[in-house]
Amino acid sequence: MDLNRLFVYGTLREARVQDSVIGRRVVGRPARLYGYTKDSIRQGLSVYPILAAADPKQFVDGEVLDLTTQELERTDEYEGAPYRRLRVTVDSGDACWVYMQ
């Protein structure tokens, strides 16, 4: 089974969101993404976290989740239009997908 690494820093870290979106709870590994800070965007009445490019010394703490391709596609649907999935490298050296604007 192919696994996809996904760096998460917002609601996808929450057990109830994982249950709903992924269909199971995923135990993540702590990770840090340098060169970004956490910002927010508004969609309707809700505010959601998003990454913004920053000084290389700044960072965002999060987790790396190992997901199947089908689970990753479900997270694509969950994140929706304001986000796009890009490749980044976290502090462990792992190449991961991440959602950002």
PAVEXLUM-51793 format. One record per atom (N, C-alpha, C): atom name; x, y, z; residue in three letters. Coordinates in steps of 0.02 Angstrom, whole numbers. Atoms other than C-alpha are relative to their C-alpha. Example, Ala and Ser with C-alpha at 12.3 -4.5 7.8 and 13.67 -1.06 7.14 Angstrom:
// residues 2
@at = N, c1 = 45, c2 = -59, c3 = 0, aa = ALA
@at = CA, c1 = 615, c2 = -225, c3 = 390, aa = ALA
@at = C, c1 = 45, c2 = 60, c3 = 0, aa = ALA
@at = N, c1 = -42, c2 = -59, c3 = -3, aa = SER
@at = CA, c1 = 684, c2 = -53, c3 = 357, aa = SER
@at = C, c1 = -39, c2 = 55, c3 = 37, aa = SER
END
This chain:
// residues 101
@at = N, c1 = 42, c2 = -59, c3 = 0, aa = MET
@at = CA, c1 = 0, c2 = 0, c3 = 0, aa = MET
@at = C, c1 = 44, c2 = 62, c3 = 0, aa = MET
@at = N, c1 = -37, c2 = -62, c3 = 2, aa = ASP
@at = CA, c1 = 70, c2 = 169, c3 = -50, aa = ASP
@at = C, c1 = -27, c2 = 48, c3 = 52, aa = ASP
@at = N, c1 = 21, c2 = -50, c3 = -49, aa = LEU
@at = CA, c1 = 67, c2 = 299, c3 = 89, aa = LEU
@at = C, c1 = 25, c2 = 68, c3 = -22, aa = LEU
@at = N, c1 = -15, c2 = -70, c3 = 16, aa = ASN
@at = CA, c1 = 66, c2 = 486, c3 = 64, aa = ASN
@at = C, c1 = 9, c2 = 37, c3 = 66, aa = ASN
@at = N, c1 = -10, c2 = -40, c3 = -60, aa = ARG
@at = CA, c1 = 139, c2 = 600, c3 = 196, aa = ARG
@at = C, c1 = -34, c2 = 67, c3 = -10, aa = ARG
@at = N, c1 = 35, c2 = -64, c3 = 2, aa = LEU
@at = CA, c1 = 32, c2 = 752, c3 = 236, aa = LEU
@at = C, c1 = 17, c2 = 38, c3 = 64, aa = LEU
@at = N, c1 = -14, c2 = -43, c3 = -57, aa = PHE
@at = CA, c1 = 90, c2 = 894, c3 = 350, aa = PHE
@at = C, c1 = -64, c2 = 38, c3 = 15, aa = PHE
@at = N, c1 = 62, c2 = -34, c3 = -20, aa = VAL
@at = CA, c1 = -61, c2 = 958, c3 = 447, aa = VAL
@at = C, c1 = 16, c2 = 47, c3 = 58, aa = VAL
@at = N, c1 = -14, c2 = -52, c3 = -49, aa = TYR
@at = CA, c1 = -66, c2 = 1114, c3 = 555, aa = TYR
@at = C, c1 = -63, c2 = 32, c3 = 28, aa = TYR
@at = N, c1 = 64, c2 = -30, c3 = -21, aa = GLY
@at = CA, c1 = -251, c2 = 1150, c3 = 583, aa = GLY
@at = C, c1 = -50, c2 = -53, c3 = 20, aa = GLY
@at = N, c1 = 55, c2 = 43, c3 = -20, aa = THR
@at = CA, c1 = -415, c2 = 1059, c3 = 595, aa = THR
@at = C, c1 = 11, c2 = -74, c3 = -14, aa = THR
@at = N, c1 = -13, c2 = 70, c3 = 14, aa = LEU
@at = CA, c1 = -349, c2 = 898, c3 = 518, aa = LEU
@at = C, c1 = 42, c2 = -34, c3 = 55, aa = LEU
@at = N, c1 = -34, c2 = 29, c3 = -58, aa = ARG
@at = CA, c1 = -253, c2 = 872, c3 = 681, aa = ARG
@at = C, c1 = -52, c2 = -25, c3 = 51, aa = ARG
@at = N, c1 = 52, c2 = 16, c3 = -49, aa = GLU
@at = CA, c1 = -419, c2 = 852, c3 = 774, aa = GLU
@at = C, c1 = -30, c2 = -69, c3 = -15, aa = GLU
@at = N, c1 = 26, c2 = 69, c3 = 7, aa = ALA
@at = CA, c1 = -484, c2 = 674, c3 = 805, aa = ALA
@at = C, c1 = -69, c2 = -1, c3 = -33, aa = ALA
@at = N, c1 = 67, c2 = 0, c3 = 29, aa = ARG
@at = CA, c1 = -665, c2 = 718, c3 = 763, aa = ARG
@at = C, c1 = 1, c2 = 17, c3 = -74, aa = ARG
@at = N, c1 = -6, c2 = -18, c3 = 71, aa = VAL
@at = CA, c1 = -614, c2 = 796, c3 = 597, aa = VAL
@at = C, c1 = 30, c2 = -59, c3 = -38, aa = VAL
@at = N, c1 = -29, c2 = 59, c3 = 33, aa = GLN
@at = CA, c1 = -503, c2 = 646, c3 = 554, aa = GLN
@at = C, c1 = -53, c2 = -54, c3 = -8, aa = GLN
@at = N, c1 = 53, c2 = 51, c3 = 5, aa = ASP
@at = CA, c1 = -648, c2 = 528, c3 = 593, aa = ASP
@at = C, c1 = -47, c2 = 15, c3 = -57, aa = ASP
@at = N, c1 = 49, c2 = -21, c3 = 50, aa = SER
@at = CA, c1 = -764, c2 = 627, c3 = 481, aa = SER
@at = C, c1 = 29, c2 = 1, c3 = -71, aa = SER
@at = N, c1 = -29, c2 = -10, c3 = 67, aa = VAL
@at = CA, c1 = -646, c2 = 664, c3 = 336, aa = VAL
@at = C, c1 = 37, c2 = -62, c3 = -24, aa = VAL
@at = N, c1 = -44, c2 = 55, c3 = 20, aa = ILE
@at = CA, c1 = -520, c2 = 521, c3 = 333, aa = ILE
@at = C, c1 = -34, c2 = -67, c3 = 11, aa = ILE
@at = N, c1 = 35, c2 = 62, c3 = -15, aa = GLY
@at = CA, c1 = -632, c2 = 389, c3 = 410, aa = GLY
@at = C, c1 = 33, c2 = -40, c3 = 55, aa = GLY
@at = N, c1 = -34, c2 = 32, c3 = -56, aa = ARG
@at = CA, c1 = -512, c2 = 346, c3 = 550, aa = ARG
@at = C, c1 = 43, c2 = 53, c3 = 34, aa = ARG
@at = N, c1 = -47, c2 = -44, c3 = -35, aa = ARG
@at = CA, c1 = -398, c2 = 426, c3 = 678, aa = ARG
@at = C, c1 = 71, c2 = -20, c3 = -20, aa = ARG
@at = N, c1 = -69, c2 = 11, c3 = 23, aa = VAL
@at = CA, c1 = -219, c2 = 445, c3 = 619, aa = VAL
@at = C, c1 = 47, c2 = 28, c3 = 53, aa = VAL
@at = N, c1 = -50, c2 = -24, c3 = -48, aa = VAL
@at = CA, c1 = -76, c2 = 455, c3 = 743, aa = VAL
@at = C, c1 = 55, c2 = 34, c3 = -40, aa = VAL
@at = N, c1 = -49, c2 = -38, c3 = 37, aa = GLY
@at = CA, c1 = 36, c2 = 592, c3 = 677, aa = GLY
@at = C, c1 = 66, c2 = 3, c3 = 36, aa = GLY
@at = N, c1 = -66, c2 = -12, c3 = -28, aa = ARG
@at = CA, c1 = 221, c2 = 625, c3 = 704, aa = ARG
@at = C, c1 = 11, c2 = 75, c3 = 3, aa = ARG
@at = N, c1 = -14, c2 = -72, c3 = -4, aa = PRO
@at = CA, c1 = 268, c2 = 798, c3 = 769, aa = PRO
@at = C, c1 = 50, c2 = 21, c3 = -54, aa = PRO
@at = N, c1 = -45, c2 = -26, c3 = 52, aa = ALA
@at = CA, c1 = 350, c2 = 903, c3 = 634, aa = ALA
@at = C, c1 = -3, c2 = 76, c3 = 0, aa = ALA
@at = N, c1 = -5, c2 = -73, c3 = 4, aa = ARG
@at = CA, c1 = 403, c2 = 1081, c3 = 600, aa = ARG
@at = C, c1 = 15, c2 = 18, c3 = -73, aa = ARG
@at = N, c1 = -11, c2 = -23, c3 = 68, aa = LEU
@at = CA, c1 = 393, c2 = 1172, c3 = 433, aa = LEU
@at = C, c1 = 29, c2 = 71, c3 = 3, aa = LEU
@at = N, c1 = -34, c2 = -65, c3 = -1, aa = TYR
@at = CA, c1 = 519, c2 = 1313, c3 = 415, aa = TYR
@at = C, c1 = -17, c2 = 41, c3 = -62, aa = TYR
@at = N, c1 = 12, c2 = -46, c3 = 55, aa = GLY
@at = CA, c1 = 493, c2 = 1466, c3 = 305, aa = GLY
@at = C, c1 = -72, c2 = 21, c3 = -8, aa = GLY
@at = N, c1 = 72, c2 = -17, c3 = 3, aa = TYR
@at = CA, c1 = 308, c2 = 1487, c3 = 343, aa = TYR
@at = C, c1 = -24, c2 = 21, c3 = 70, aa = TYR
@at = N, c1 = 36, c2 = -16, c3 = -61, aa = THR
@at = CA, c1 = 194, c2 = 1561, c3 = 474, aa = THR
@at = C, c1 = -73, c2 = -18, c3 = -11, aa = THR
@at = N, c1 = 71, c2 = 15, c3 = 6, aa = LYS
@at = CA, c1 = 13, c2 = 1523, c3 = 512, aa = LYS
@at = C, c1 = -39, c2 = 65, c3 = -3, aa = LYS
@at = N, c1 = 44, c2 = -58, c3 = 9, aa = ASP
@at = CA, c1 = -113, c2 = 1651, c3 = 451, aa = ASP
@at = C, c1 = -71, c2 = -27, c3 = 1, aa = ASP
@at = N, c1 = 69, c2 = 24, c3 = 3, aa = SER
@at = CA, c1 = -301, c2 = 1641, c3 = 430, aa = SER
@at = C, c1 = -36, c2 = 30, c3 = -59, aa = SER
@at = N, c1 = 43, c2 = -25, c3 = 53, aa = ILE
@at = CA, c1 = -432, c2 = 1660, c3 = 295, aa = ILE
@at = C, c1 = -72, c2 = -8, c3 = 23, aa = ILE
@at = N, c1 = 70, c2 = 3, c3 = -18, aa = ARG
@at = CA, c1 = -618, c2 = 1691, c3 = 309, aa = ARG
@at = C, c1 = -39, c2 = -30, c3 = -59, aa = ARG
@at = N, c1 = 47, c2 = 29, c3 = 49, aa = GLN
@at = CA, c1 = -746, c2 = 1583, c3 = 217, aa = GLN
@at = C, c1 = -69, c2 = 5, c3 = 31, aa = GLN
@at = N, c1 = 65, c2 = -11, c3 = -29, aa = GLY
@at = CA, c1 = -921, c2 = 1644, c3 = 250, aa = GLY
@at = C, c1 = 8, c2 = 26, c3 = 71, aa = GLY
@at = N, c1 = -4, c2 = -21, c3 = -69, aa = LEU
@at = CA, c1 = -939, c2 = 1657, c3 = 438, aa = LEU
@at = C, c1 = 57, c2 = -33, c3 = 38, aa = LEU
@at = N, c1 = -53, c2 = 38, c3 = -33, aa = SER
@at = CA, c1 = -793, c2 = 1541, c3 = 477, aa = SER
@at = C, c1 = 69, c2 = 26, c3 = -18, aa = SER
@at = N, c1 = -70, c2 = -19, c3 = 11, aa = VAL
@at = CA, c1 = -607, c2 = 1576, c3 = 495, aa = VAL
@at = C, c1 = 42, c2 = -64, c3 = 5, aa = VAL
@at = N, c1 = -40, c2 = 60, c3 = 4, aa = TYR
@at = CA, c1 = -480, c2 = 1442, c3 = 447, aa = TYR
@at = C, c1 = 74, c2 = 18, c3 = -4, aa = TYR
@at = N, c1 = -72, c2 = -13, c3 = 4, aa = PRO
@at = CA, c1 = -291, c2 = 1429, c3 = 467, aa = PRO
@at = C, c1 = 26, c2 = -14, c3 = -71, aa = PRO
@at = N, c1 = -34, c2 = 11, c3 = 64, aa = ILE
@at = CA, c1 = -179, c2 = 1441, c3 = 314, aa = ILE
@at = C, c1 = 73, c2 = 20, c3 = 8, aa = ILE
@at = N, c1 = -70, c2 = -18, c3 = -4, aa = LEU
@at = CA, c1 = 8, c2 = 1452, c3 = 286, aa = LEU
@at = C, c1 = 16, c2 = 60, c3 = -44, aa = LEU
@at = N, c1 = -25, c2 = -57, c3 = 38, aa = ALA
@at = CA, c1 = 95, c2 = 1610, c3 = 228, aa = ALA
@at = C, c1 = 76, c2 = -5, c3 = -1, aa = ALA
@at = N, c1 = -73, c2 = 1, c3 = 5, aa = ALA
@at = CA, c1 = 274, c2 = 1618, c3 = 164, aa = ALA
@at = C, c1 = 29, c2 = 52, c3 = 48, aa = ALA
@at = N, c1 = -30, c2 = -44, c3 = -50, aa = ALA
@at = CA, c1 = 390, c2 = 1697, c3 = 291, aa = ALA
@at = C, c1 = 76, c2 = -7, c3 = -3, aa = ALA
@at = N, c1 = -72, c2 = 4, c3 = -9, aa = ASP
@at = CA, c1 = 571, c2 = 1718, c3 = 343, aa = ASP
@at = C, c1 = 20, c2 = -74, c3 = 10, aa = ASP
@at = N, c1 = -20, c2 = 70, c3 = -7, aa = PRO
@at = CA, c1 = 666, c2 = 1551, c3 = 332, aa = PRO
@at = C, c1 = 9, c2 = -23, c3 = 72, aa = PRO
@at = N, c1 = -9, c2 = 20, c3 = -70, aa = LYS
@at = CA, c1 = 693, c2 = 1554, c3 = 521, aa = LYS
@at = C, c1 = -67, c2 = -10, c3 = 35, aa = LYS
@at = N, c1 = 66, c2 = 9, c3 = -30, aa = GLN
@at = CA, c1 = 506, c2 = 1561, c3 = 557, aa = GLN
@at = C, c1 = -26, c2 = -70, c3 = -17, aa = GLN
@at = N, c1 = 24, c2 = 68, c3 = 10, aa = PHE
@at = CA, c1 = 408, c2 = 1400, c3 = 569, aa = PHE
@at = C, c1 = -71, c2 = -9, c3 = 25, aa = PHE
@at = N, c1 = 66, c2 = 21, c3 = -22, aa = VAL
@at = CA, c1 = 242, c2 = 1315, c3 = 594, aa = VAL
@at = C, c1 = 7, c2 = -71, c3 = 27, aa = VAL
@at = N, c1 = 1, c2 = 67, c3 = -29, aa = ASP
@at = CA, c1 = 223, c2 = 1165, c3 = 710, aa = ASP
@at = C, c1 = -62, c2 = -37, c3 = -24, aa = ASP
@at = N, c1 = 56, c2 = 41, c3 = 21, aa = GLY
@at = CA, c1 = 112, c2 = 1024, c3 = 653, aa = GLY
@at = C, c1 = 16, c2 = -73, c3 = 8, aa = GLY
@at = N, c1 = -10, c2 = 72, c3 = -2, aa = GLU
@at = CA, c1 = 106, c2 = 838, c3 = 622, aa = GLU
@at = C, c1 = 3, c2 = -27, c3 = -71, aa = GLU
@at = N, c1 = -1, c2 = 36, c3 = 64, aa = VAL
@at = CA, c1 = 145, c2 = 720, c3 = 479, aa = VAL
@at = C, c1 = -45, c2 = -61, c3 = 8, aa = VAL
@at = N, c1 = 46, c2 = 57, c3 = 1, aa = LEU
@at = CA, c1 = 5, c2 = 597, c3 = 441, aa = LEU
@at = C, c1 = 18, c2 = -43, c3 = -60, aa = LEU
@at = N, c1 = -8, c2 = 47, c3 = 55, aa = ASP
@at = CA, c1 = 29, c2 = 441, c3 = 335, aa = ASP
@at = C, c1 = -69, c2 = -22, c3 = -23, aa = ASP
@at = N, c1 = 67, c2 = 13, c3 = 27, aa = LEU
@at = CA, c1 = -124, c2 = 424, c3 = 222, aa = LEU
@at = C, c1 = 5, c2 = -41, c3 = -64, aa = LEU
@at = N, c1 = 5, c2 = 34, c3 = 64, aa = THR
@at = CA, c1 = -176, c2 = 309, c3 = 82, aa = THR
@at = C, c1 = -19, c2 = 52, c3 = -53, aa = THR
@at = N, c1 = 19, c2 = -46, c3 = 53, aa = THR
@at = CA, c1 = -209, c2 = 388, c3 = -87, aa = THR
@at = C, c1 = -74, c2 = 19, c3 = 5, aa = THR
@at = N, c1 = 71, c2 = -16, c3 = -8, aa = GLN
@at = CA, c1 = -397, c2 = 375, c3 = -58, aa = GLN
@at = C, c1 = -12, c2 = 49, c3 = 57, aa = GLN
@at = N, c1 = 7, c2 = -46, c3 = -57, aa = GLU
@at = CA, c1 = -381, c2 = 460, c3 = 112, aa = GLU
@at = C, c1 = 25, c2 = 69, c3 = -18, aa = GLU
@at = N, c1 = -26, c2 = -65, c3 = 22, aa = LEU
@at = CA, c1 = -276, c2 = 598, c3 = 34, aa = LEU
@at = C, c1 = -50, c2 = 36, c3 = -45, aa = LEU
@at = N, c1 = 52, c2 = -30, c3 = 43, aa = GLU
@at = CA, c1 = -411, c2 = 626, c3 = -98, aa = GLU
@at = C, c1 = -58, c2 = 27, c3 = 42, aa = GLU
@at = N, c1 = 53, c2 = -25, c3 = -44, aa = ARG
@at = CA, c1 = -539, c2 = 643, c3 = 43, aa = ARG
@at = C, c1 = 21, c2 = 66, c3 = 33, aa = ARG
@at = N, c1 = -23, c2 = -63, c3 = -30, aa = THR
@at = CA, c1 = -431, c2 = 778, c3 = 124, aa = THR
@at = C, c1 = -1, c2 = 56, c3 = -52, aa = THR
@at = N, c1 = 6, c2 = -50, c3 = 54, aa = ASP
@at = CA, c1 = -425, c2 = 868, c3 = -46, aa = ASP
@at = C, c1 = -71, c2 = 28, c3 = -1, aa = ASP
@at = N, c1 = 71, c2 = -21, c3 = 1, aa = GLU
@at = CA, c1 = -616, c2 = 873, c3 = -46, aa = GLU
@at = C, c1 = -16, c2 = 43, c3 = 61, aa = GLU
@at = N, c1 = 13, c2 = -36, c3 = -63, aa = TYR
@at = CA, c1 = -620, c2 = 932, c3 = 135, aa = TYR
@at = C, c1 = 29, c2 = 70, c3 = -3, aa = TYR
@at = N, c1 = -33, c2 = -66, c3 = 0, aa = GLU
@at = CA, c1 = -496, c2 = 1075, c3 = 109, aa = GLU
@at = C, c1 = -34, c2 = 48, c3 = -49, aa = GLU
@at = N, c1 = 38, c2 = -42, c3 = 45, aa = GLY
@at = CA, c1 = -588, c2 = 1142, c3 = -43, aa = GLY
@at = C, c1 = 39, c2 = 53, c3 = -37, aa = GLY
@at = N, c1 = -26, c2 = -50, c3 = 48, aa = ALA
@at = CA, c1 = -561, c2 = 1291, c3 = -157, aa = ALA
@at = C, c1 = 56, c2 = 46, c3 = 25, aa = ALA
@at = N, c1 = -53, c2 = -49, c3 = -16, aa = PRO
@at = CA, c1 = -455, c2 = 1411, c3 = -55, aa = PRO
@at = C, c1 = 69, c2 = -30, c3 = 9, aa = PRO
@at = N, c1 = -63, c2 = 33, c3 = -13, aa = TYR
@at = CA, c1 = -319, c2 = 1281, c3 = -29, aa = TYR
@at = C, c1 = 23, c2 = -38, c3 = -62, aa = TYR
@at = N, c1 = -29, c2 = 43, c3 = 51, aa = ARG
@at = CA, c1 = -201, c2 = 1195, c3 = -149, aa = ARG
@at = C, c1 = 53, c2 = -43, c3 = 36, aa = ARG
@at = N, c1 = -47, c2 = 47, c3 = -31, aa = ARG
@at = CA, c1 = -91, c2 = 1045, c3 = -109, aa = ARG
@at = C, c1 = 68, c2 = 6, c3 = -34, aa = ARG
@at = N, c1 = -68, c2 = -8, c3 = 25, aa = LEU
@at = CA, c1 = 97, c2 = 1072, c3 = -129, aa = LEU
@at = C, c1 = 48, c2 = -44, c3 = 38, aa = LEU
@at = N, c1 = -52, c2 = 39, c3 = -34, aa = ARG
@at = CA, c1 = 256, c2 = 976, c3 = -86, aa = ARG
@at = C, c1 = 46, c2 = 46, c3 = 39, aa = ARG
@at = N, c1 = -48, c2 = -36, c3 = -42, aa = VAL
@at = CA, c1 = 367, c2 = 1036, c3 = 55, aa = VAL
@at = C, c1 = 43, c2 = -52, c3 = 35, aa = VAL
@at = N, c1 = -42, c2 = 43, c3 = -41, aa = THR
@at = CA, c1 = 505, c2 = 964, c3 = 162, aa = THR
@at = C, c1 = -1, c2 = 25, c3 = 71, aa = THR
@at = N, c1 = 3, c2 = -19, c3 = -71, aa = VAL
@at = CA, c1 = 484, c2 = 965, c3 = 351, aa = VAL
@at = C, c1 = 68, c2 = -11, c3 = 32, aa = VAL
@at = N, c1 = -64, c2 = 0, c3 = -35, aa = ASP
@at = CA, c1 = 622, c2 = 973, c3 = 481, aa = ASP
@at = C, c1 = 33, c2 = -69, c3 = 4, aa = ASP
@at = N, c1 = -28, c2 = 67, c3 = -2, aa = SER
@at = CA, c1 = 644, c2 = 783, c3 = 484, aa = SER
@at = C, c1 = 32, c2 = -20, c3 = -66, aa = SER
@at = N, c1 = -24, c2 = 16, c3 = 67, aa = GLY
@at = CA, c1 = 688, c2 = 787, c3 = 298, aa = GLY
@at = C, c1 = -51, c2 = -36, c3 = -42, aa = GLY
@at = N, c1 = 53, c2 = 33, c3 = 37, aa = ASP
@at = CA, c1 = 525, c2 = 702, c3 = 249, aa = ASP
@at = C, c1 = -33, c2 = 48, c3 = -49, aa = ASP
@at = N, c1 = 38, c2 = -37, c3 = 49, aa = ALA
@at = CA, c1 = 444, c2 = 763, c3 = 89, aa = ALA
@at = C, c1 = -74, c2 = -14, c3 = 14, aa = ALA
@at = N, c1 = 71, c2 = 6, c3 = -18, aa = CYS
@at = CA, c1 = 260, c2 = 796, c3 = 126, aa = CYS
@at = C, c1 = -42, c2 = 45, c3 = -44, aa = CYS
@at = N, c1 = 50, c2 = -46, c3 = 28, aa = TRP
@at = CA, c1 = 105, c2 = 868, c3 = 49, aa = TRP
@at = C, c1 = -21, c2 = 47, c3 = 55, aa = TRP
@at = N, c1 = 28, c2 = -49, c3 = -48, aa = VAL
@at = CA, c1 = 34, c2 = 1023, c3 = 132, aa = VAL
@at = C, c1 = -51, c2 = 42, c3 = -38, aa = VAL
@at = N, c1 = 50, c2 = -43, c3 = 31, aa = TYR
@at = CA, c1 = -118, c2 = 1131, c3 = 99, aa = TYR
@at = C, c1 = 16, c2 = 73, c3 = 17, aa = TYR
@at = N, c1 = -10, c2 = -72, c3 = -10, aa = MET
@at = CA, c1 = -90, c2 = 1317, c3 = 74, aa = MET
@at = C, c1 = -33, c2 = 37, c3 = -57, aa = MET
@at = N, c1 = 31, c2 = -41, c3 = 52, aa = GLN
@at = CA, c1 = -155, c2 = 1461, c3 = -30, aa = GLN
@at = C, c1 = 43, c2 = 4, c3 = -61, aa = GLN
END
